[in-house]
Amino acid sequence: LCHGTALAAAGTAPDLRRSAVPLSFELLADVVIRGSLLSAGMPRFEELTAQDVEDLQHYIRQRAREGIAASQ
């Protein structure tokens, strides 16, 4: 798990709960499917569908909301 358990940063991978990338479907698809961050070490997953990326986006955003609620 490059991004750690519960999406919290682990090693060099960023905390996805605090990233702006999952706020935009297009940005997330650019990273995950098209590999826009290959040079930073993020692999591409060309086998994923648009629905997979949307599901991933919802999961990340839900985890972010849970993190905010837990800190209050």
TIVEX-801264 format. One record per atom (N, C-alpha, C): residue in three letters; residue number from 0; y, z, x negated. Coordinates in nm, 3 decimals, padded with zeros to 5 digits. Layout:
N
<r><type>ala</type><seq>NUM</seq><c2>Y</c2><c3>Z</c3><c1>X</c1></r>
...
***
This chain:
72
<r><type>leu</type><seq>0</seq><c2>-00.119</c2><c3>00.000</c3><c1>-00.083</c1></r>
<r><type>leu</type><seq>0</seq><c2>00.000</c2><c3>00.000</c3><c1>00.000</c1></r>
<r><type>leu</type><seq>0</seq><c2>00.124</c2><c3>00.000</c3><c1>-00.088</c1></r>
<r><type>cys</type><seq>1</seq><c2>00.178</c2><c3>-00.114</c3><c1>-00.109</c1></r>
<r><type>cys</type><seq>1</seq><c2>00.294</c2><c3>-00.127</c3><c1>-00.196</c1></r>
<r><type>cys</type><seq>1</seq><c2>00.415</c2><c3>-00.050</c3><c1>-00.145</c1></r>
<r><type>his</type><seq>2</seq><c2>00.431</c2><c3>-00.045</c3><c1>-00.015</c1></r>
<r><type>his</type><seq>2</seq><c2>00.548</c2><c3>00.022</c3><c1>00.042</c1></r>
<r><type>his</type><seq>2</seq><c2>00.518</c2><c3>00.166</c3><c1>00.081</c1></r>
<r><type>gly</type><seq>3</seq><c2>00.404</c2><c3>00.218</c3><c1>00.042</c1></r>
<r><type>gly</type><seq>3</seq><c2>00.368</c2><c3>00.357</c3><c1>00.065</c1></r>
<r><type>gly</type><seq>3</seq><c2>00.325</c2><c3>00.386</c3><c1>00.207</c1></r>
<r><type>thr</type><seq>4</seq><c2>00.278</c2><c3>00.508</c3><c1>00.225</c1></r>
<r><type>thr</type><seq>4</seq><c2>00.239</c2><c3>00.549</c3><c1>00.360</c1></r>
<r><type>thr</type><seq>4</seq><c2>00.363</c2><c3>00.566</c3><c1>00.445</c1></r>
<r><type>ala</type><seq>5</seq><c2>00.351</c2><c3>00.529</c3><c1>00.569</c1></r>
<r><type>ala</type><seq>5</seq><c2>00.463</c2><c3>00.537</c3><c1>00.665</c1></r>
<r><type>ala</type><seq>5</seq><c2>00.582</c2><c3>00.453</c3><c1>00.621</c1></r>
<r><type>leu</type><seq>6</seq><c2>00.559</c2><c3>00.355</c3><c1>00.535</c1></r>
<r><type>leu</type><seq>6</seq><c2>00.659</c2><c3>00.260</c3><c1>00.487</c1></r>
<r><type>leu</type><seq>6</seq><c2>00.763</c2><c3>00.321</c3><c1>00.394</c1></r>
<r><type>ala</type><seq>7</seq><c2>00.744</c2><c3>00.445</c3><c1>00.354</c1></r>
<r><type>ala</type><seq>7</seq><c2>00.835</c2><c3>00.507</c3><c1>00.257</c1></r>
<r><type>ala</type><seq>7</seq><c2>00.809</c2><c3>00.443</c3><c1>00.121</c1></r>
<r><type>ala</type><seq>8</seq><c2>00.910</c2><c3>00.428</c3><c1>00.044</c1></r>
<r><type>ala</type><seq>8</seq><c2>00.900</c2><c3>00.360</c3><c1>-00.086</c1></r>
<r><type>ala</type><seq>8</seq><c2>00.793</c2><c3>00.422</c3><c1>-00.174</c1></r>
<r><type>ala</type><seq>9</seq><c2>00.723</c2><c3>00.335</c3><c1>-00.245</c1></r>
<r><type>ala</type><seq>9</seq><c2>00.621</c2><c3>00.379</c3><c1>-00.339</c1></r>
<r><type>ala</type><seq>9</seq><c2>00.635</c2><c3>00.293</c3><c1>-00.464</c1></r>
<r><type>gly</type><seq>10</seq><c2>00.669</c2><c3>00.353</c3><c1>-00.574</c1></r>
<r><type>gly</type><seq>10</seq><c2>00.687</c2><c3>00.275</c3><c1>-00.696</c1></r>
<r><type>gly</type><seq>10</seq><c2>00.810</c2><c3>00.189</c3><c1>-00.688</c1></r>
<r><type>thr</type><seq>11</seq><c2>00.795</c2><c3>00.060</c3><c1>-00.714</c1></r>
<r><type>thr</type><seq>11</seq><c2>00.910</c2><c3>-00.030</c3><c1>-00.715</c1></r>
<r><type>thr</type><seq>11</seq><c2>00.937</c2><c3>-00.094</c3><c1>-00.579</c1></r>
<r><type>ala</type><seq>12</seq><c2>00.847</c2><c3>-00.077</c3><c1>-00.483</c1></r>
<r><type>ala</type><seq>12</seq><c2>00.868</c2><c3>-00.136</c3><c1>-00.350</c1></r>
<r><type>ala</type><seq>12</seq><c2>00.968</c2><c3>-00.052</c3><c1>-00.271</c1></r>
<r><type>pro</type><seq>13</seq><c2>01.059</c2><c3>-00.117</c3><c1>-00.200</c1></r>
<r><type>pro</type><seq>13</seq><c2>01.162</c2><c3>-00.042</c3><c1>-00.126</c1></r>
<r><type>pro</type><seq>13</seq><c2>01.108</c2><c3>00.026</c3><c1>00.000</c1></r>
<r><type>asp</type><seq>14</seq><c2>01.183</c2><c3>00.123</c3><c1>00.047</c1></r>
<r><type>asp</type><seq>14</seq><c2>01.154</c2><c3>00.190</c3><c1>00.173</c1></r>
<r><type>asp</type><seq>14</seq><c2>01.194</c2><c3>00.093</c3><c1>00.285</c1></r>
<r><type>leu</type><seq>15</seq><c2>01.096</c2><c3>00.038</c3><c1>00.353</c1></r>
<r><type>leu</type><seq>15</seq><c2>01.124</c2><c3>-00.061</c3><c1>00.456</c1></r>
<r><type>leu</type><seq>15</seq><c2>01.197</c2><c3>-00.003</c3><c1>00.576</c1></r>
<r><type>arg</type><seq>16</seq><c2>01.189</c2><c3>00.126</c3><c1>00.595</c1></r>
<r><type>arg</type><seq>16</seq><c2>01.259</c2><c3>00.190</c3><c1>00.707</c1></r>
<r><type>arg</type><seq>16</seq><c2>01.410</c2><c3>00.185</c3><c1>00.686</c1></r>
<r><type>arg</type><seq>17</seq><c2>01.453</c2><c3>00.169</c3><c1>00.562</c1></r>
<r><type>arg</type><seq>17</seq><c2>01.597</c2><c3>00.166</c3><c1>00.530</c1></r>
<r><type>arg</type><seq>17</seq><c2>01.647</c2><c3>00.025</c3><c1>00.494</c1></r>
<r><type>ser</type><seq>18</seq><c2>01.559</c2><c3>-00.070</c3><c1>00.501</c1></r>
<r><type>ser</type><seq>18</seq><c2>01.593</c2><c3>-00.208</c3><c1>00.464</c1></r>
<r><type>ser</type><seq>18</seq><c2>01.658</c2><c3>-00.282</c3><c1>00.580</c1></r>
<r><type>ala</type><seq>19</seq><c2>01.752</c2><c3>-00.368</c3><c1>00.549</c1></r>
<r><type>ala</type><seq>19</seq><c2>01.815</c2><c3>-00.452</c3><c1>00.652</c1></r>
<r><type>ala</type><seq>19</seq><c2>01.728</c2><c3>-00.572</c3><c1>00.687</c1></r>
<r><type>val</type><seq>20</seq><c2>01.633</c2><c3>-00.605</c3><c1>00.603</c1></r>
<r><type>val</type><seq>20</seq><c2>01.550</c2><c3>-00.724</c3><c1>00.625</c1></r>
<r><type>val</type><seq>20</seq><c2>01.477</c2><c3>-00.721</c3><c1>00.760</c1></r>
<r><type>pro</type><seq>21</seq><c2>01.412</c2><c3>-00.610</c3><c1>00.799</c1></r>
<r><type>pro</type><seq>21</seq><c2>01.341</c2><c3>-00.611</c3><c1>00.927</c1></r>
<r><type>pro</type><seq>21</seq><c2>01.431</c2><c3>-00.618</c3><c1>01.050</c1></r>
<r><type>leu</type><seq>22</seq><c2>01.561</c2><c3>-00.609</c3><c1>01.033</c1></r>
<r><type>leu</type><seq>22</seq><c2>01.651</c2><c3>-00.621</c3><c1>01.146</c1></r>
<r><type>leu</type><seq>22</seq><c2>01.663</c2><c3>-00.766</c3><c1>01.192</c1></r>
<r><type>ser</type><seq>23</seq><c2>01.629</c2><c3>-00.858</c3><c1>01.106</c1></r>
<r><type>ser</type><seq>23</seq><c2>01.638</c2><c3>-01.001</c3><c1>01.138</c1></r>
<r><type>ser</type><seq>23</seq><c2>01.501</c2><c3>-01.066</c3><c1>01.127</c1></r>
<r><type>phe</type><seq>24</seq><c2>01.456</c2><c3>-01.127</c3><c1>01.234</c1></r>
<r><type>phe</type><seq>24</seq><c2>01.327</c2><c3>-01.197</c3><c1>01.231</c1></r>
<r><type>phe</type><seq>24</seq><c2>01.328</c2><c3>-01.304</c3><c1>01.123</c1></r>
<r><type>glu</type><seq>25</seq><c2>01.436</c2><c3>-01.380</c3><c1>01.114</c1></r>
<r><type>glu</type><seq>25</seq><c2>01.443</c2><c3>-01.490</c3><c1>01.015</c1></r>
<r><type>glu</type><seq>25</seq><c2>01.436</c2><c3>-01.438</c3><c1>00.872</c1></r>
<r><type>leu</type><seq>26</seq><c2>01.508</c2><c3>-01.331</c3><c1>00.843</c1></r>
<r><type>leu</type><seq>26</seq><c2>01.503</c2><c3>-01.274</c3><c1>00.708</c1></r>
<r><type>leu</type><seq>26</seq><c2>01.363</c2><c3>-01.223</c3><c1>00.676</c1></r>
<r><type>leu</type><seq>27</seq><c2>01.302</c2><c3>-01.154</c3><c1>00.771</c1></r>
<r><type>leu</type><seq>27</seq><c2>01.167</c2><c3>-01.102</c3><c1>00.750</c1></r>
<r><type>leu</type><seq>27</seq><c2>01.068</c2><c3>-01.215</c3><c1>00.730</c1></r>
<r><type>ala</type><seq>28</seq><c2>01.077</c2><c3>-01.320</c3><c1>00.809</c1></r>
<r><type>ala</type><seq>28</seq><c2>00.989</c2><c3>-01.435</c3><c1>00.793</c1></r>
<r><type>ala</type><seq>28</seq><c2>01.012</c2><c3>-01.503</c3><c1>00.658</c1></r>
<r><type>asp</type><seq>29</seq><c2>01.136</c2><c3>-01.511</c3><c1>00.615</c1></r>
<r><type>asp</type><seq>29</seq><c2>01.166</c2><c3>-01.569</c3><c1>00.483</c1></r>
<r><type>asp</type><seq>29</seq><c2>01.095</c2><c3>-01.493</c3><c1>00.372</c1></r>
<r><type>val</type><seq>30</seq><c2>01.096</c2><c3>-01.361</c3><c1>00.383</c1></r>
<r><type>val</type><seq>30</seq><c2>01.033</c2><c3>-01.278</c3><c1>00.281</c1></r>
<r><type>val</type><seq>30</seq><c2>00.881</c2><c3>-01.283</c3><c1>00.292</c1></r>
<r><type>val</type><seq>31</seq><c2>00.830</c2><c3>-01.259</c3><c1>00.411</c1></r>
<r><type>val</type><seq>31</seq><c2>00.686</c2><c3>-01.241</c3><c1>00.429</c1></r>
<r><type>val</type><seq>31</seq><c2>00.609</c2><c3>-01.372</c3><c1>00.426</c1></r>
<r><type>ile</type><seq>32</seq><c2>00.657</c2><c3>-01.472</c3><c1>00.495</c1></r>
<r><type>ile</type><seq>32</seq><c2>00.582</c2><c3>-01.599</c3><c1>00.503</c1></r>
<r><type>ile</type><seq>32</seq><c2>00.625</c2><c3>-01.698</c3><c1>00.396</c1></r>
<r><type>arg</type><seq>33</seq><c2>00.756</c2><c3>-01.714</c3><c1>00.378</c1></r>
<r><type>arg</type><seq>33</seq><c2>00.805</c2><c3>-01.817</c3><c1>00.287</c1></r>
<r><type>arg</type><seq>33</seq><c2>00.824</c2><c3>-01.770</c3><c1>00.143</c1></r>
<r><type>gly</type><seq>34</seq><c2>00.812</c2><c3>-01.638</c3><c1>00.120</c1></r>
<r><type>gly</type><seq>34</seq><c2>00.814</c2><c3>-01.587</c3><c1>-00.017</c1></r>
<r><type>gly</type><seq>34</seq><c2>00.948</c2><c3>-01.586</c3><c1>-00.085</c1></r>
<r><type>ser</type><seq>35</seq><c2>01.055</c2><c3>-01.558</c3><c1>-00.011</c1></r>
<r><type>ser</type><seq>35</seq><c2>01.188</c2><c3>-01.560</c3><c1>-00.073</c1></r>
<r><type>ser</type><seq>35</seq><c2>01.207</c2><c3>-01.452</c3><c1>-00.179</c1></r>
<r><type>leu</type><seq>36</seq><c2>01.121</c2><c3>-01.350</c3><c1>-00.182</c1></r>
<r><type>leu</type><seq>36</seq><c2>01.132</c2><c3>-01.246</c3><c1>-00.283</c1></r>
<r><type>leu</type><seq>36</seq><c2>01.016</c2><c3>-01.248</c3><c1>-00.383</c1></r>
<r><type>leu</type><seq>37</seq><c2>00.956</c2><c3>-01.365</c3><c1>-00.400</c1></r>
<r><type>leu</type><seq>37</seq><c2>00.848</c2><c3>-01.377</c3><c1>-00.499</c1></r>
<r><type>leu</type><seq>37</seq><c2>00.893</c2><c3>-01.332</c3><c1>-00.637</c1></r>
<r><type>ser</type><seq>38</seq><c2>01.013</c2><c3>-01.368</c3><c1>-00.674</c1></r>
<r><type>ser</type><seq>38</seq><c2>01.063</c2><c3>-01.333</c3><c1>-00.807</c1></r>
<r><type>ser</type><seq>38</seq><c2>01.080</c2><c3>-01.182</c3><c1>-00.825</c1></r>
<r><type>ala</type><seq>39</seq><c2>01.088</c2><c3>-01.109</c3><c1>-00.714</c1></r>
<r><type>ala</type><seq>39</seq><c2>01.100</c2><c3>-00.963</c3><c1>-00.720</c1></r>
<r><type>ala</type><seq>39</seq><c2>00.963</c2><c3>-00.895</c3><c1>-00.707</c1></r>
<r><type>gly</type><seq>40</seq><c2>00.857</c2><c3>-00.975</c3><c1>-00.698</c1></r>
<r><type>gly</type><seq>40</seq><c2>00.723</c2><c3>-00.919</c3><c1>-00.692</c1></r>
<r><type>gly</type><seq>40</seq><c2>00.662</c2><c3>-00.910</c3><c1>-00.553</c1></r>
<r><type>met</type><seq>41</seq><c2>00.734</c2><c3>-00.955</c3><c1>-00.451</c1></r>
<r><type>met</type><seq>41</seq><c2>00.681</c2><c3>-00.951</c3><c1>-00.315</c1></r>
<r><type>met</type><seq>41</seq><c2>00.600</c2><c3>-01.077</c3><c1>-00.290</c1></r>
<r><type>pro</type><seq>42</seq><c2>00.470</c2><c3>-01.064</c3><c1>-00.265</c1></r>
<r><type>pro</type><seq>42</seq><c2>00.388</c2><c3>-01.183</c3><c1>-00.240</c1></r>
<r><type>pro</type><seq>42</seq><c2>00.420</c2><c3>-01.246</c3><c1>-00.105</c1></r>
<r><type>arg</type><seq>43</seq><c2>00.384</c2><c3>-01.370</c3><c1>-00.089</c1></r>
<r><type>arg</type><seq>43</seq><c2>00.401</c2><c3>-01.435</c3><c1>00.041</c1></r>
<r><type>arg</type><seq>43</seq><c2>00.268</c2><c3>-01.431</c3><c1>00.114</c1></r>
<r><type>phe</type><seq>44</seq><c2>00.276</c2><c3>-01.434</c3><c1>00.245</c1></r>
<r><type>phe</type><seq>44</seq><c2>00.158</c2><c3>-01.431</c3><c1>00.331</c1></r>
<r><type>phe</type><seq>44</seq><c2>00.168</c2><c3>-01.550</c3><c1>00.427</c1></r>
<r><type>glu</type><seq>45</seq><c2>00.137</c2><c3>-01.667</c3><c1>00.376</c1></r>
<r><type>glu</type><seq>45</seq><c2>00.152</c2><c3>-01.791</c3><c1>00.452</c1></r>
<r><type>glu</type><seq>45</seq><c2>00.061</c2><c3>-01.799</c3><c1>00.574</c1></r>
<r><type>glu</type><seq>46</seq><c2>-00.043</c2><c3>-01.716</c3><c1>00.574</c1></r>
<r><type>glu</type><seq>46</seq><c2>-00.138</c2><c3>-01.719</c3><c1>00.686</c1></r>
<r><type>glu</type><seq>46</seq><c2>-00.085</c2><c3>-01.647</c3><c1>00.810</c1></r>
<r><type>leu</type><seq>47</seq><c2>00.023</c2><c3>-01.572</c3><c1>00.796</c1></r>
<r><type>leu</type><seq>47</seq><c2>00.077</c2><c3>-01.500</c3><c1>00.911</c1></r>
<r><type>leu</type><seq>47</seq><c2>00.148</c2><c3>-01.594</c3><c1>01.007</c1></r>
<r><type>thr</type><seq>48</seq><c2>00.138</c2><c3>-01.562</c3><c1>01.134</c1></r>
<r><type>thr</type><seq>48</seq><c2>00.205</c2><c3>-01.640</c3><c1>01.238</c1></r>
<r><type>thr</type><seq>48</seq><c2>00.340</c2><c3>-01.576</c3><c1>01.271</c1></r>
<r><type>ala</type><seq>49</seq><c2>00.418</c2><c3>-01.648</c3><c1>01.349</c1></r>
<r><type>ala</type><seq>49</seq><c2>00.546</c2><c3>-01.593</c3><c1>01.395</c1></r>
<r><type>ala</type><seq>49</seq><c2>00.521</c2><c3>-01.466</c3><c1>01.475</c1></r>
<r><type>gln</type><seq>50</seq><c2>00.415</c2><c3>-01.462</c3><c1>01.554</c1></r>
<r><type>gln</type><seq>50</seq><c2>00.382</c2><c3>-01.342</c3><c1>01.631</c1></r>
<r><type>gln</type><seq>50</seq><c2>00.348</c2><c3>-01.225</c3><c1>01.539</c1></r>
<r><type>asp</type><seq>51</seq><c2>00.276</c2><c3>-01.253</c3><c1>01.430</c1></r>
<r><type>asp</type><seq>51</seq><c2>00.244</c2><c3>-01.149</c3><c1>01.333</c1></r>
<r><type>asp</type><seq>51</seq><c2>00.372</c2><c3>-01.089</c3><c1>01.274</c1></r>
<r><type>val</type><seq>52</seq><c2>00.467</c2><c3>-01.175</c3><c1>01.241</c1></r>
<r><type>val</type><seq>52</seq><c2>00.594</c2><c3>-01.128</c3><c1>01.182</c1></r>
<r><type>val</type><seq>52</seq><c2>00.672</c2><c3>-01.047</c3><c1>01.286</c1></r>
<r><type>glu</type><seq>53</seq><c2>00.672</c2><c3>-01.092</c3><c1>01.409</c1></r>
<r><type>glu</type><seq>53</seq><c2>00.741</c2><c3>-01.016</c3><c1>01.514</c1></r>
<r><type>glu</type><seq>53</seq><c2>00.675</c2><c3>-00.879</c3><c1>01.533</c1></r>
<r><type>asp</type><seq>54</seq><c2>00.543</c2><c3>-00.875</c3><c1>01.533</c1></r>
<r><type>asp</type><seq>54</seq><c2>00.472</c2><c3>-00.748</c3><c1>01.544</c1></r>
<r><type>asp</type><seq>54</seq><c2>00.505</c2><c3>-00.656</c3><c1>01.426</c1></r>
<r><type>leu</type><seq>55</seq><c2>00.508</c2><c3>-00.712</c3><c1>01.307</c1></r>
<r><type>leu</type><seq>55</seq><c2>00.543</c2><c3>-00.636</c3><c1>01.188</c1></r>
<r><type>leu</type><seq>55</seq><c2>00.686</c2><c3>-00.583</c3><c1>01.198</c1></r>
<r><type>gln</type><seq>56</seq><c2>00.776</c2><c3>-00.666</c3><c1>01.244</c1></r>
<r><type>gln</type><seq>56</seq><c2>00.915</c2><c3>-00.626</c3><c1>01.262</c1></r>
<r><type>gln</type><seq>56</seq><c2>00.925</c2><c3>-00.507</c3><c1>01.358</c1></r>
<r><type>his</type><seq>57</seq><c2>00.855</c2><c3>-00.513</c3><c1>01.469</c1></r>
<r><type>his</type><seq>57</seq><c2>00.858</c2><c3>-00.403</c3><c1>01.566</c1></r>
<r><type>his</type><seq>57</seq><c2>00.799</c2><c3>-00.275</c3><c1>01.506</c1></r>
<r><type>tyr</type><seq>58</seq><c2>00.690</c2><c3>-00.290</c3><c1>01.430</c1></r>
<r><type>tyr</type><seq>58</seq><c2>00.628</c2><c3>-00.174</c3><c1>01.366</c1></r>
<r><type>tyr</type><seq>58</seq><c2>00.724</c2><c3>-00.107</c3><c1>01.268</c1></r>
<r><type>ile</type><seq>59</seq><c2>00.787</c2><c3>-00.185</c3><c1>01.184</c1></r>
<r><type>ile</type><seq>59</seq><c2>00.880</c2><c3>-00.131</c3><c1>01.085</c1></r>
<r><type>ile</type><seq>59</seq><c2>00.997</c2><c3>-00.061</c3><c1>01.154</c1></r>
<r><type>arg</type><seq>60</seq><c2>01.051</c2><c3>-00.124</c3><c1>01.254</c1></r>
<r><type>arg</type><seq>60</seq><c2>01.165</c2><c3>-00.066</c3><c1>01.325</c1></r>
<r><type>arg</type><seq>60</seq><c2>01.126</c2><c3>00.062</c3><c1>01.399</c1></r>
<r><type>gln</type><seq>61</seq><c2>01.004</c2><c3>00.066</c3><c1>01.453</c1></r>
<r><type>gln</type><seq>61</seq><c2>00.957</c2><c3>00.187</c3><c1>01.519</c1></r>
<r><type>gln</type><seq>61</seq><c2>00.944</c2><c3>00.301</c3><c1>01.419</c1></r>
<r><type>arg</type><seq>62</seq><c2>00.888</c2><c3>00.272</c3><c1>01.303</c1></r>
<r><type>arg</type><seq>62</seq><c2>00.875</c2><c3>00.375</c3><c1>01.198</c1></r>
<r><type>arg</type><seq>62</seq><c2>01.013</c2><c3>00.424</c3><c1>01.155</c1></r>
<r><type>ala</type><seq>63</seq><c2>01.111</c2><c3>00.336</c3><c1>01.149</c1></r>
<r><type>ala</type><seq>63</seq><c2>01.247</c2><c3>00.376</c3><c1>01.112</c1></r>
<r><type>ala</type><seq>63</seq><c2>01.304</c2><c3>00.470</c3><c1>01.218</c1></r>
<r><type>arg</type><seq>64</seq><c2>01.284</c2><c3>00.438</c3><c1>01.345</c1></r>
<r><type>arg</type><seq>64</seq><c2>01.333</c2><c3>00.524</c3><c1>01.453</c1></r>
<r><type>arg</type><seq>64</seq><c2>01.266</c2><c3>00.661</c3><c1>01.448</c1></r>
<r><type>glu</type><seq>65</seq><c2>01.136</c2><c3>00.663</c3><c1>01.419</c1></r>
<r><type>glu</type><seq>65</seq><c2>01.064</c2><c3>00.790</c3><c1>01.408</c1></r>
<r><type>glu</type><seq>65</seq><c2>01.118</c2><c3>00.874</c3><c1>01.292</c1></r>
<r><type>gly</type><seq>66</seq><c2>01.151</c2><c3>00.807</c3><c1>01.182</c1></r>
<r><type>gly</type><seq>66</seq><c2>01.208</c2><c3>00.878</c3><c1>01.067</c1></r>
<r><type>gly</type><seq>66</seq><c2>01.342</c2><c3>00.939</c3><c1>01.098</c1></r>
<r><type>ile</type><seq>67</seq><c2>01.424</c2><c3>00.867</c3><c1>01.173</c1></r>
<r><type>ile</type><seq>67</seq><c2>01.555</c2><c3>00.918</c3><c1>01.213</c1></r>
<r><type>ile</type><seq>67</seq><c2>01.538</c2><c3>01.038</c3><c1>01.305</c1></r>
<r><type>ala</type><seq>68</seq><c2>01.448</c2><c3>01.026</c3><c1>01.402</c1></r>
<r><type>ala</type><seq>68</seq><c2>01.426</c2><c3>01.135</c3><c1>01.498</c1></r>
<r><type>ala</type><seq>68</seq><c2>01.373</c2><c3>01.260</c3><c1>01.427</c1></r>
<r><type>ala</type><seq>69</seq><c2>01.287</c2><c3>01.242</c3><c1>01.330</c1></r>
<r><type>ala</type><seq>69</seq><c2>01.229</c2><c3>01.356</c3><c1>01.258</c1></r>
<r><type>ala</type><seq>69</seq><c2>01.333</c2><c3>01.427</c3><c1>01.173</c1></r>
<r><type>ser</type><seq>70</seq><c2>01.434</c2><c3>01.356</c3><c1>01.130</c1></r>
<r><type>ser</type><seq>70</seq><c2>01.535</c2><c3>01.418</c3><c1>01.043</c1></r>
<r><type>ser</type><seq>70</seq><c2>01.645</c2><c3>01.489</c3><c1>01.121</c1></r>
<r><type>gln</type><seq>71</seq><c2>01.642</c2><c3>01.478</c3><c1>01.251</c1></r>
<r><type>gln</type><seq>71</seq><c2>01.748</c2><c3>01.542</c3><c1>01.333</c1></r>
<r><type>gln</type><seq>71</seq><c2>01.707</c2><c3>01.677</c3><c1>01.382</c1></r>
***
